[in-house]
Amino acid sequence: MSAAPPPGSQSPEKEGARSQVVERLYMSMEKSKVKLEERREVLNGDVDPNTGRQLYRPQVGRGPRNMVGASREGADIGELLYAAGQEAAARKEMQLENERAAEKEAANTHRATSVSQKLYDRLRGKRFTQIFEYLDECEAGVLDLVALVQQPTAHMENLDNEVRDDVEVAAQLHAAASGVPLSPGEPALASVEGEEEGEAPPAAPLVDLPAFAALMEAALARRRKPRAYLVPSPSAKYQANHTFQPAINARSKAMAARLRPAELALHEVLHHN
């Protein structure tokens, strides 16, 4: 015979039946909720009857910033925020591009102090004076730049290519300002009153050292590029002059003369010592 169940306990058959009843009740409640939501949507639409707000449209405290001119009425909040993010990223990229351009421009900009500018101006004046004195073979103090280009002298031919190019540009500027043709077959740039046909064109005025320097400055401004002849030359003070002759001052020579006879050679003294 099987043992009797303890008081208050139920048989397994009753326990299974009870669990099935509970499950059916839960399923009925879920179905009732679904039907209730469907009826609520039919009556009220996408509006919560408890709060009166539209469903799936969260209420925010403020609208999106940096959206001046944008129409917020009827627009999706996600689209507005996405557009605001895109505009912020574009502004940031533009700022970075401007900073990179400013850094590149600053790296390529020449900076010179007042002292450096004075030294450079002095060097240019010195170079222009040297060129002027080299071309002025007669030491007359004036030059005919147009004639030097039309009929180059030996000194003009011996100039460095950069120097000669600048002198030719200076001659072109001087001829244009004087109304004189630079080439023999070129017509005169400015007619002279009383000039007859077949008459030789007027000669360009001579230039002195200040006028030559001004023309060379204009030539440099027209053709902007580095010039080797405007680079400072290394100072002779720092040029090494290595010899095997020892450098002895007068005091050291006097002290050495007192310690050894003058007629005895230095290698003899070193050998005996």
C-alpha positions in Angstrom: 0.0 0.0 0.0 1.2 3.5 -0.8 1.8 6.0 1.9 -0.9 8.7 2.3 0.0 12.3 1.3 0.8 14.7 4.1 -2.0 17.0 5.2 -2.4 20.1 3.1 -0.5 18.8 0.1 -2.1 18.2 -3.4 -1.6 15.4 -5.8 0.5 15.9 -8.9 -2.5 15.8 -11.1 -4.1 18.8 -9.3 -0.8 20.7 -9.4 -0.6 20.3 -13.2 -4.2 21.4 -13.7 -3.6 24.5 -11.5 -0.5 25.6 -13.5 -2.4 25.3 -16.8 -5.1 27.5 -15.4 -2.6 30.2 -14.4 -1.0 30.1 -17.9 -4.4 30.5 -19.5 -5.2 33.5 -17.3 -1.9 35.2 -18.2 -2.5 34.6 -21.9 -6.0 36.0 -21.6 -4.6 39.1 -19.8 -2.1 39.7 -22.6 -4.8 39.3 -25.2 -7.0 41.8 -23.3 -4.1 44.3 -23.2 -3.6 44.0 -27.0 -7.3 44.5 -27.7 -7.4 47.4 -25.3 -4.5 49.1 -27.0 -6.1 48.6 -30.4 -9.3 50.1 -29.3 -7.4 53.0 -27.6 -5.6 53.7 -30.9 -8.8 53.6 -32.8 -10.5 56.1 -30.4 -7.5 58.4 -29.6 -5.0 57.8 -32.3 -1.2 58.0 -31.5 -2.0 59.9 -28.3 -1.5 58.7 -24.7 -4.9 59.1 -23.0 -3.2 59.5 -19.6 -0.9 62.4 -20.6 -2.4 63.6 -23.8 0.9 63.6 -25.6 1.7 62.0 -28.9 3.2 58.5 -28.6 6.9 58.0 -29.6 7.5 61.7 -29.6 9.6 62.5 -26.5 9.2 65.9 -25.0 12.5 67.8 -24.7 13.3 70.9 -22.7 14.7 72.9 -25.6 15.0 72.7 -29.3 18.3 71.9 -31.1 20.9 74.6 -31.0 22.7 76.1 -34.0 19.6 75.5 -36.2 18.9 79.1 -37.2 16.7 79.3 -40.3 15.7 75.6 -40.1 12.0 74.7 -40.0 11.3 72.7 -36.8 7.6 72.4 -37.4 6.8 68.9 -38.5 10.5 67.9 -38.7 11.8 64.8 -37.0 14.0 65.5 -34.0 16.6 62.9 -35.1 16.9 64.6 -38.5 17.4 68.0 -36.9 20.0 66.7 -34.5 21.8 64.9 -37.4 21.8 68.1 -39.5 23.1 70.0 -36.5 26.0 67.5 -36.1 26.8 67.7 -39.8 27.0 71.5 -39.6 29.2 71.4 -36.5 31.6 68.8 -38.2 31.8 71.0 -41.3 32.6 74.1 -39.3 35.3 72.2 -37.3 36.8 70.9 -40.6 36.8 74.4 -42.1 38.5 75.8 -38.9 41.2 73.1 -39.1 41.8 73.8 -42.8 42.1 77.6 -42.0 44.6 76.8 -39.3 46.7 74.6 -41.6 46.7 77.3 -44.3 47.7 79.9 -41.7 50.6 77.6 -40.5 51.7 77.0 -44.1 51.6 80.8 -44.8 53.5 81.6 -41.6 56.2 79.0 -42.5 56.7 80.5 -45.9 56.7 84.1 -44.8 60.0 85.9 -44.6 60.6 87.6 -41.3 63.3 90.1 -40.8 64.1 92.5 -37.9 65.0 96.1 -38.4 68.7 95.2 -37.9 68.6 92.4 -40.5 66.8 94.7 -42.9 69.4 97.4 -42.5 72.2 94.8 -43.1 70.4 93.5 -46.2 69.9 97.0 -47.6 73.6 97.8 -46.9 74.6 94.6 -48.7 72.4 95.4 -51.7 73.8 98.9 -51.9 77.4 97.5 -51.8 76.7 95.0 -54.5 75.0 97.6 -56.8 78.0 99.9 -56.2 80.4 97.1 -57.2 78.5 96.3 -60.4 78.3 100.0 -61.3 82.0 100.5 -60.8 82.8 97.4 -62.7 80.7 98.5 -65.7 82.0 102.1 -65.5 85.3 101.3 -67.3 86.1 105.0 -67.9 85.3 106.0 -64.3 83.0 108.7 -65.6 80.5 108.2 -62.8 77.6 107.6 -65.3 76.5 104.6 -67.4 74.6 104.3 -70.7 72.6 101.2 -69.8 70.8 101.0 -73.2 74.1 101.1 -75.0 75.5 98.4 -72.7 72.7 96.1 -73.7 72.7 97.0 -77.4 76.5 96.7 -77.7 77.8 94.7 -74.7 81.3 95.4 -73.6 83.8 92.9 -72.3 82.9 93.7 -68.7 79.2 93.2 -69.5 79.9 89.9 -71.1 81.9 88.7 -68.1 79.1 89.4 -65.6 77.5 86.5 -63.8 74.3 85.3 -65.5 72.0 86.5 -62.6 73.7 89.9 -62.5 73.5 90.4 -66.3 69.8 89.4 -66.4 69.0 92.0 -63.7 71.1 94.7 -65.5 69.2 93.9 -68.8 65.9 94.2 -67.0 67.0 97.5 -65.5 68.0 98.7 -69.0 64.6 97.7 -70.3 62.9 99.7 -67.5 65.1 102.7 -68.2 64.4 102.6 -71.9 60.7 102.3 -71.4 60.7 105.3 -69.0 62.8 107.3 -71.5 60.8 106.4 -74.6 63.9 104.9 -76.3 63.8 101.6 -78.2 66.1 99.0 -76.6 66.5 96.9 -79.8 67.7 98.5 -83.1 64.6 97.4 -85.0 62.1 98.3 -82.2 60.1 101.5 -82.7 60.5 104.3 -80.3 58.1 104.2 -77.3 57.6 107.9 -77.2 57.8 110.3 -80.2 59.9 113.5 -79.9 58.6 116.8 -81.2 60.3 117.8 -84.4 61.8 114.4 -85.1 61.8 113.7 -88.8 61.6 110.4 -90.6 65.0 108.7 -91.0 66.5 110.6 -88.1 68.3 108.5 -85.5 66.2 107.9 -82.4 67.2 109.9 -79.3 69.7 108.4 -76.9 68.7 107.4 -73.4 69.9 109.6 -70.7 72.9 108.5 -68.7 72.3 107.1 -65.2 74.5 107.7 -62.1 74.9 105.4 -59.2 71.7 106.4 -57.3 69.6 106.0 -60.5 71.3 102.7 -61.3 70.6 101.4 -57.8 66.9 102.4 -58.1 66.7 100.6 -61.5 68.2 97.5 -60.0 65.7 97.6 -57.1 62.9 97.8 -59.7 64.5 94.8 -61.6 64.6 92.8 -58.3 60.9 93.6 -57.6 59.9 92.5 -61.1 61.7 89.2 -61.0 61.3 87.9 -57.5 63.6 85.0 -56.8 66.8 84.3 -54.7 70.0 85.9 -56.0 73.3 84.3 -55.3 75.2 87.6 -55.6 73.1 89.1 -52.8 74.1 86.4 -50.3 76.7 87.7 -47.8 80.2 86.4 -48.4 81.8 84.4 -45.6 84.0 86.6 -43.3 87.7 86.2 -43.7 87.9 86.4 -39.9 86.7 82.8 -39.6 88.6 81.3 -42.5 91.0 78.7 -41.3 94.7 79.3 -42.2 96.5 76.2 -40.9 100.3 76.3 -40.9 103.0 74.5 -39.0 104.5 77.8 -37.7 103.6 78.1 -33.9 101.9 81.3 -32.9 103.9 82.8 -30.0 103.3 86.3 -28.6 106.1 88.7 -27.7 106.1 88.0 -24.0 106.5 84.3 -24.5 109.3 84.9 -27.0 111.1 87.1 -24.4 110.7 84.5 -21.7 112.1 81.8 -24.0 115.1 83.9 -25.0 116.1 84.3 -21.3 116.0 80.5 -20.8 118.0 79.4 -23.8 120.9 80.9 -25.8 119.7 82.7 -28.9 122.2 80.9 -31.1 121.0 77.5 -30.1 118.2 76.0 -32.3 114.9 75.0 -30.6 115.2 71.3 -31.6 118.7 71.2 -29.9 117.2 72.5 -26.7 114.3 70.0 -26.8 116.8 67.2 -27.5 119.1 68.0 -24.5 116.1 68.6 -22.2 
